[in-house]
Amino acid sequence: MSDFGKYSTPADVSVGESLDPGLRKFMLGVYEKVALGLLVAAALAWVTSSLPAVTQLLYLTTPTGVLRGYTLLGNIVAFAPLVILLFSAVALRRVTAQQASVLYWVIVGLLGASMGALVLRYTGASIALTFVITAAAFGGLSLVGYTTKRNLSGVRSFLIVALWGLVLTSAAAVLLPMFGANFGIQSAGPLFWIINGLGVLITAGLIASETQHLKMIYFSVRHDEHAVRTATNLGALNLFIDFVNMFQFLLYFLGGRR
């Protein structure tokens, strides 16, 4: 979802160039950073859902420990990634490798902390099953994006806009009841089925198209070490967000409520 405009996709780069050793090293670096980010996010989700002193700062729970709402700080943590990404997309037109790395870990930390809500809402077994399914889908879709010769650039642009639309619609459904509007999760059950169903399809397309986009970016910056490091961080950020979004969309359907 982050695209800071520093790198353009050269028209003369073939999307089928998949055997370049430098490209494989670059993509492995991206995947390694995504994997490390997921581990950190999972650890933070466990902390915010399992340590009572931390949980009480972020969440409102029933006596049995089931999520029933968010504190003010919890709402700030939950919506901060959206605000930061919107701000960064506008403000950081020429992002450096260091800025991209900081941005990545800030988003990982905030999303990980806010995902403690999922642990308080769904059973551990359903979360584990959904994670495995998401990881398998992510791997398969990323492989498709890496190997396909069809140019997915136009599809990627459309899907990014569509995902932002879904995210903002979901945010409105959560926030409007706070201001007395008769619109929210309780009254929008069918809407949330549609949102999450579309979300699964959109993130699936994004994972494939973002993987191809990263290949093409690599060929445009491969002779600039600093640019490659920056692209690694931004690529990991995009794929990490895609993974987390797909996981949450799937969990809506597969998760067993506590």
C-alpha positions as a LaTeX table, in Angstrom:
\begin{tabular}{lrrr}
\hline
Residue & $x$ (\AA) & $y$ (\AA) & $z$ (\AA) \\
\hline
Met1 & 0.00 & 0.00 & 0.00 \\
Ser2 & 3.05 & 2.25 & 0.19 \\
Asp3 & 4.41 & 3.60 & $-3.08$ \\
Phe4 & 6.62 & 6.63 & $-2.62$ \\
Gly5 & 7.24 & 7.42 & $-6.25$ \\
Lys6 & 11.03 & 7.38 & $-6.16$ \\
Tyr7 & 11.33 & 4.42 & $-8.48$ \\
Ser8 & 9.61 & 4.04 & $-11.78$ \\
Thr9 & 9.06 & 0.84 & $-13.71$ \\
Pro10 & 11.13 & 0.99 & $-16.90$ \\
Ala11 & 9.18 & 0.09 & $-19.99$ \\
Asp12 & 12.06 & $-1.96$ & $-21.42$ \\
Val13 & 12.31 & $-4.34$ & $-18.44$ \\
Ser14 & 10.87 & $-7.75$ & $-19.19$ \\
Val15 & 8.64 & $-9.14$ & $-16.46$ \\
Gly16 & 9.95 & $-12.60$ & $-17.31$ \\
Glu17 & 13.56 & $-12.02$ & $-16.20$ \\
Ser18 & 13.52 & $-14.33$ & $-13.17$ \\
Leu19 & 16.93 & $-16.02$ & $-13.28$ \\
Asp20 & 19.15 & $-13.07$ & $-12.40$ \\
Pro21 & 21.24 & $-13.98$ & $-9.28$ \\
Gly22 & 21.01 & $-10.43$ & $-7.98$ \\
Leu23 & 17.23 & $-10.52$ & $-8.30$ \\
Arg24 & 17.03 & $-13.76$ & $-6.30$ \\
Lys25 & 19.21 & $-12.24$ & $-3.57$ \\
Phe26 & 17.06 & $-9.09$ & $-3.53$ \\
Met27 & 13.79 & $-11.04$ & $-3.29$ \\
Leu28 & 15.18 & $-13.32$ & $-0.56$ \\
Gly29 & 16.12 & $-10.19$ & 1.40 \\
Val30 & 12.55 & $-8.93$ & 1.07 \\
Tyr31 & 11.04 & $-12.25$ & 2.18 \\
Glu32 & 13.45 & $-12.56$ & 5.11 \\
Lys33 & 12.45 & $-9.12$ & 6.33 \\
Val34 & 8.76 & $-9.98$ & 5.98 \\
Ala35 & 9.27 & $-13.21$ & 7.94 \\
Leu36 & 11.15 & $-11.39$ & 10.71 \\
Gly37 & 8.42 & $-8.75$ & 10.80 \\
Leu38 & 5.76 & $-11.43$ & 11.21 \\
Leu39 & 7.69 & $-12.97$ & 14.11 \\
Val40 & 7.97 & $-9.58$ & 15.84 \\
Ala41 & 4.29 & $-8.83$ & 15.20 \\
Ala42 & 3.25 & $-12.22$ & 16.60 \\
Ala43 & 5.36 & $-11.64$ & 19.72 \\
Leu44 & 3.79 & $-8.22$ & 20.27 \\
Ala45 & 0.29 & $-9.63$ & 19.74 \\
Trp46 & 1.02 & $-12.20$ & 22.44 \\
Val47 & 2.30 & $-9.51$ & 24.81 \\
Thr48 & $-0.70$ & $-7.22$ & 24.36 \\
Ser49 & $-3.17$ & $-10.07$ & 24.74 \\
Ser50 & $-1.51$ & $-12.12$ & 27.49 \\
Leu51 & 0.03 & $-9.67$ & 29.97 \\
Pro52 & $-2.85$ & $-8.17$ & 32.01 \\
Ala53 & $-1.07$ & $-4.89$ & 32.70 \\
Val54 & $-0.55$ & $-4.31$ & 28.97 \\
Thr55 & $-3.93$ & $-5.67$ & 27.91 \\
Gln56 & $-5.77$ & $-3.25$ & 30.19 \\
Leu57 & $-4.01$ & $-0.32$ & 28.54 \\
Leu58 & $-5.33$ & $-1.22$ & 25.10 \\
Tyr59 & $-8.47$ & $-3.32$ & 25.42 \\
Leu60 & $-11.73$ & $-3.68$ & 27.28 \\
Thr61 & $-12.42$ & $-7.32$ & 28.06 \\
Thr62 & $-15.07$ & $-9.44$ & 29.71 \\
Pro63 & $-14.31$ & $-11.21$ & 33.03 \\
Thr64 & $-13.37$ & $-14.28$ & 30.97 \\
Gly65 & $-10.86$ & $-12.32$ & 28.91 \\
Val66 & $-12.84$ & $-11.95$ & 25.67 \\
Leu67 & $-12.49$ & $-8.68$ & 23.75 \\
Arg68 & $-15.44$ & $-6.30$ & 24.04 \\
Gly69 & $-13.86$ & $-3.01$ & 22.99 \\
Tyr70 & $-10.85$ & $-0.71$ & 22.89 \\
Thr71 & $-9.51$ & 1.91 & 25.25 \\
Leu72 & $-8.55$ & 5.32 & 23.88 \\
Leu73 & $-4.94$ & 4.19 & 23.63 \\
Gly74 & $-6.07$ & 0.98 & 21.93 \\
Asn75 & $-7.93$ & 2.96 & 19.27 \\
Ile76 & $-4.88$ & 5.16 & 18.72 \\
Val77 & $-2.64$ & 2.13 & 18.25 \\
Ala78 & $-5.16$ & 0.46 & 15.92 \\
Phe79 & $-5.58$ & 3.46 & 13.62 \\
Ala80 & $-2.03$ & 4.84 & 13.79 \\
Pro81 & $-0.69$ & 2.63 & 10.94 \\
Leu82 & $-3.36$ & 3.97 & 8.59 \\
Val83 & $-2.52$ & 7.58 & 9.49 \\
Ile84 & 1.23 & 7.00 & 9.22 \\
Leu85 & 0.95 & 5.32 & 5.82 \\
Leu86 & $-1.23$ & 8.11 & 4.46 \\
Phe87 & 1.15 & 10.75 & 5.79 \\
Ser88 & 4.23 & 8.93 & 4.54 \\
Ala89 & 2.81 & 8.45 & 1.04 \\
Val90 & 2.37 & 12.24 & 0.80 \\
Ala91 & 5.38 & 13.52 & 2.75 \\
Leu92 & 8.17 & 11.07 & 1.89 \\
Arg93 & 8.51 & 11.55 & $-1.84$ \\
Arg94 & 12.22 & 10.70 & $-1.77$ \\
Val95 & 12.47 & 8.24 & 1.09 \\
Thr96 & 15.93 & 7.06 & 2.19 \\
Ala97 & 16.87 & 3.51 & 3.14 \\
Gln98 & 17.02 & 4.51 & 6.81 \\
Gln99 & 13.60 & 6.19 & 6.70 \\
Ala100 & 12.12 & 3.17 & 4.94 \\
Ser101 & 13.57 & 0.83 & 7.57 \\
Val102 & 12.22 & 2.93 & 10.44 \\
Leu103 & 8.82 & 3.13 & 8.75 \\
Tyr104 & 8.77 & $-0.65$ & 8.30 \\
Trp105 & 9.47 & $-1.43$ & 11.94 \\
Val106 & 7.08 & 1.24 & 13.23 \\
Ile107 & 4.26 & $-0.28$ & 11.15 \\
Val108 & 5.24 & $-3.81$ & 12.22 \\
Gly109 & 5.22 & $-2.75$ & 15.88 \\
Leu110 & 1.87 & $-0.96$ & 15.73 \\
Leu111 & 0.14 & $-3.69$ & 13.73 \\
Gly112 & 1.59 & $-6.37$ & 15.98 \\
Ala113 & 0.41 & $-4.59$ & 19.12 \\
Ser114 & $-3.08$ & $-4.04$ & 17.69 \\
Met115 & $-3.36$ & $-7.68$ & 16.61 \\
Gly116 & $-3.60$ & $-8.68$ & 20.25 \\
Ala117 & $-7.30$ & $-7.95$ & 19.70 \\
Leu118 & $-7.47$ & $-10.96$ & 17.37 \\
Val119 & $-6.03$ & $-13.23$ & 20.06 \\
Leu120 & $-8.68$ & $-11.98$ & 22.49 \\
Arg121 & $-11.46$ & $-12.46$ & 19.94 \\
Tyr122 & $-10.63$ & $-15.79$ & 18.26 \\
Thr123 & $-9.46$ & $-19.19$ & 19.47 \\
Gly124 & $-5.79$ & $-20.03$ & 19.25 \\
Ala125 & $-6.44$ & $-23.06$ & 17.04 \\
Ser126 & $-8.39$ & $-21.04$ & 14.45 \\
Ile127 & $-5.71$ & $-18.33$ & 14.43 \\
Ala128 & $-2.98$ & $-20.92$ & 13.84 \\
Leu129 & $-4.97$ & $-22.61$ & 11.05 \\
Thr130 & $-5.70$ & $-19.29$ & 9.36 \\
Phe131 & $-2.04$ & $-18.29$ & 9.58 \\
Val132 & $-0.95$ & $-21.53$ & 7.89 \\
Ile133 & $-3.52$ & $-21.06$ & 5.12 \\
Thr134 & $-2.46$ & $-17.43$ & 4.66 \\
Ala135 & 1.22 & $-18.40$ & 4.49 \\
Ala136 & 0.50 & $-21.08$ & 1.88 \\
Ala137 & $-1.60$ & $-18.68$ & $-0.19$ \\
Phe138 & 1.03 & $-15.96$ & 0.13 \\
Gly139 & 3.76 & $-18.28$ & $-1.09$ \\
Gly140 & 1.74 & $-19.52$ & $-4.05$ \\
Leu141 & 0.55 & $-16.08$ & $-5.11$ \\
Ser142 & 4.01 & $-14.57$ & $-4.78$ \\
Leu143 & 5.40 & $-17.38$ & $-6.95$ \\
Val144 & 2.78 & $-16.58$ & $-9.58$ \\
Gly145 & 3.80 & $-12.93$ & $-9.53$ \\
Tyr146 & 7.48 & $-13.85$ & $-9.74$ \\
Thr147 & 7.14 & $-16.19$ & $-12.72$ \\
Thr148 & 4.30 & $-14.75$ & $-14.82$ \\
Lys149 & 5.16 & $-12.93$ & $-18.03$ \\
Arg150 & 1.91 & $-10.99$ & $-18.02$ \\
Asn151 & 2.35 & $-7.36$ & $-17.00$ \\
Leu152 & 0.31 & $-6.76$ & $-13.83$ \\
Ser153 & 1.13 & $-3.08$ & $-13.35$ \\
Gly154 & $-2.36$ & $-1.86$ & $-14.25$ \\
Val155 & $-3.97$ & $-4.48$ & $-12.03$ \\
Arg156 & $-1.75$ & $-3.45$ & $-9.11$ \\
Ser157 & $-2.74$ & 0.20 & $-9.36$ \\
Phe158 & $-6.43$ & $-0.66$ & $-9.42$ \\
Leu159 & $-6.13$ & $-3.07$ & $-6.48$ \\
Ile160 & $-4.26$ & $-0.54$ & $-4.33$ \\
Val161 & $-7.10$ & 1.94 & $-4.77$ \\
Ala162 & $-9.68$ & $-0.78$ & $-4.10$ \\
Leu163 & $-7.93$ & $-1.87$ & $-0.90$ \\
Trp164 & $-7.76$ & 1.69 & 0.40 \\
Gly165 & $-11.47$ & 1.95 & $-0.27$ \\
Leu166 & $-12.15$ & $-1.19$ & 1.75 \\
Val167 & $-9.91$ & $-0.06$ & 4.61 \\
Leu168 & $-11.56$ & 3.35 & 4.82 \\
Thr169 & $-15.03$ & 1.80 & 4.65 \\
Ser170 & $-14.14$ & $-0.55$ & 7.49 \\
Ala171 & $-12.71$ & 2.33 & 9.52 \\
Ala172 & $-15.91$ & 4.33 & 8.98 \\
Ala173 & $-18.00$ & 1.38 & 10.13 \\
Val174 & $-16.02$ & 1.30 & 13.37 \\
Leu175 & $-15.76$ & 5.05 & 13.99 \\
Leu176 & $-19.21$ & 6.34 & 13.04 \\
Pro177 & $-21.03$ & 4.67 & 15.99 \\
Met178 & $-18.73$ & 6.63 & 18.32 \\
Phe179 & $-20.40$ & 9.79 & 17.03 \\
Gly180 & $-23.92$ & 8.46 & 17.34 \\
Ala181 & $-24.39$ & 7.35 & 13.74 \\
Asn182 & $-26.65$ & 4.35 & 13.23 \\
Phe183 & $-24.02$ & 2.46 & 11.30 \\
Gly184 & $-21.55$ & 0.03 & 12.71 \\
Ile185 & $-20.40$ & $-3.52$ & 13.06 \\
Gln186 & $-23.61$ & $-4.69$ & 14.67 \\
Ser187 & $-25.87$ & $-3.23$ & 11.96 \\
Ala188 & $-23.52$ & $-3.90$ & 9.04 \\
Gly189 & $-23.05$ & $-7.66$ & 9.24 \\
Pro190 & $-23.75$ & $-8.28$ & 5.52 \\
Leu191 & $-21.52$ & $-5.34$ & 4.62 \\
Phe192 & $-18.63$ & $-6.86$ & 6.54 \\
Trp193 & $-19.11$ & $-10.21$ & 4.80 \\
Ile194 & $-18.79$ & $-8.39$ & 1.48 \\
Ile195 & $-15.84$ & $-6.29$ & 2.66 \\
Asn196 & $-13.88$ & $-9.30$ & 3.87 \\
Gly197 & $-14.74$ & $-11.40$ & 0.83 \\
Leu198 & $-13.55$ & $-8.66$ & $-1.50$ \\
Gly199 & $-10.56$ & $-8.12$ & 0.77 \\
Val200 & $-9.37$ & $-11.70$ & 0.27 \\
Leu201 & $-9.59$ & $-11.34$ & $-3.51$ \\
Ile202 & $-7.94$ & $-7.92$ & $-3.57$ \\
Thr203 & $-5.02$ & $-8.90$ & $-1.34$ \\
Ala204 & $-4.51$ & $-12.07$ & $-3.38$ \\
Gly205 & $-4.09$ & $-9.96$ & $-6.49$ \\
Leu206 & $-1.87$ & $-7.49$ & $-4.66$ \\
Ile207 & 0.54 & $-10.16$ & $-3.45$ \\
Ala208 & 1.08 & $-11.41$ & $-7.00$ \\
Ser209 & 1.28 & $-7.97$ & $-8.62$ \\
Glu210 & 3.46 & $-6.51$ & $-5.85$ \\
Thr211 & 5.95 & $-9.36$ & $-6.27$ \\
Gln212 & 6.20 & $-8.64$ & $-9.99$ \\
His213 & 6.47 & $-4.91$ & $-9.26$ \\
Leu214 & 9.43 & $-5.57$ & $-6.97$ \\
Lys215 & 11.17 & $-7.53$ & $-9.73$ \\
Met216 & 10.80 & $-4.63$ & $-12.12$ \\
Ile217 & 11.95 & $-2.10$ & $-9.53$ \\
Tyr218 & 15.05 & $-4.20$ & $-8.88$ \\
Phe219 & 16.07 & $-4.04$ & $-12.54$ \\
Ser220 & 15.70 & $-0.25$ & $-12.48$ \\
Val221 & 17.89 & 0.26 & $-9.38$ \\
Arg222 & 20.19 & $-2.77$ & $-9.25$ \\
His223 & 23.32 & $-0.68$ & $-9.83$ \\
Asp224 & 22.54 & 1.61 & $-6.86$ \\
Glu225 & 23.18 & $-0.16$ & $-3.53$ \\
His226 & 21.36 & 2.47 & $-1.49$ \\
Ala227 & 18.33 & 2.29 & $-3.78$ \\
Val228 & 18.29 & $-1.50$ & $-3.51$ \\
Arg229 & 18.25 & $-1.27$ & 0.31 \\
Thr230 & 15.43 & 1.25 & 0.15 \\
Ala231 & 13.46 & $-0.94$ & $-2.26$ \\
Thr232 & 14.01 & $-3.93$ & 0.03 \\
Asn233 & 12.46 & $-2.09$ & 2.97 \\
Leu234 & 9.53 & $-0.69$ & 1.01 \\
Gly235 & 8.92 & $-4.02$ & $-0.71$ \\
Ala236 & 8.92 & $-5.81$ & 2.63 \\
Leu237 & 6.51 & $-3.21$ & 4.00 \\
Asn238 & 4.05 & $-3.71$ & 1.15 \\
Leu239 & 4.18 & $-7.50$ & 1.30 \\
Phe240 & 3.95 & $-7.50$ & 5.11 \\
Ile241 & 0.81 & $-5.36$ & 4.95 \\
Asp242 & $-0.65$ & $-7.60$ & 2.23 \\
Phe243 & 0.03 & $-10.69$ & 4.37 \\
Val244 & $-1.53$ & $-9.16$ & 7.49 \\
Asn245 & $-4.55$ & $-7.92$ & 5.57 \\
Met246 & $-5.17$ & $-11.31$ & 3.95 \\
Phe247 & $-4.77$ & $-13.00$ & 7.34 \\
Gln248 & $-7.35$ & $-10.72$ & 8.95 \\
Phe249 & $-9.78$ & $-11.00$ & 6.04 \\
Leu250 & $-9.56$ & $-14.81$ & 6.12 \\
Leu251 & $-9.83$ & $-14.89$ & 9.90 \\
Tyr252 & $-13.24$ & $-13.21$ & 9.63 \\
Phe253 & $-14.46$ & $-16.37$ & 7.86 \\
Leu254 & $-12.29$ & $-19.07$ & 9.44 \\
Gly255 & $-11.84$ & $-17.77$ & 12.97 \\
Gly256 & $-13.63$ & $-19.50$ & 15.82 \\
Arg257 & $-14.97$ & $-16.99$ & 18.30 \\
Arg258 & $-13.88$ & $-17.32$ & 21.92 \\
\hline
\end{tabular}
